[in-house]
Amino acid sequence: MKKILFGIFLILCCLIQQAKAANNDYLNEVNAHKLFGNNNIKVWVQNGTQQGTVYKAFLEWERASGNCIKFRLANSEKTAQIKVYFVNQKINPNTQRSVAVGYTTYSATPVIQIITINPFTGKYFTQRQIFGIAVHEIGHALGIMGHSSNPNDIMYHATIPNSIFASNRDYNTIRKLYCK
Ligand SMILES: [Zn+2]
């Protein structure tokens, strides 16, 4: 009897593990396309006080991908494959139903625009917040075109992200898209 109970216990454990594994990424929930080869994706960031922070945000995705994705600085704005611009514009949150503080558009190459002023306070975003916004937008630029439904993921849809670092689910998603 004990053996049978132990067997049932093992089967249950396996089932729970499998259910957990199924939720370990959100690639199936989003529209995602691999837009680049893995190596030497050329990036350009507009000059400014937030430039270094955005370069660090690119490194966050290198780390998240287990270094299977590698960025490098483009020689010029023209030759860049991902471009990042800063917009010092105030948005009135009362006149907009949803407020975005970053945008990524896909023309020939992804172009990221980061709004540097918090629309709720009218003050400049801190470097930490700019970092979180940049990591989120770079995720879009890499081809994750939708949003995760889990607020702990950097690709969750939020004006100011909960977490500023890629989560395990972000890691698994980007690795599935680029590294397998
Ligand atoms: Zn987004």
Boltz pocket constraint, residues with backbone or C-beta under 6 A from the ligand:
constraints:
  - pocket:
      binder: B
      contacts: [[A, 136], [A, 140], [A, 146], [A, 147], [A, 155], [A, 156], [A, 157]]
      max_distance: 6.0
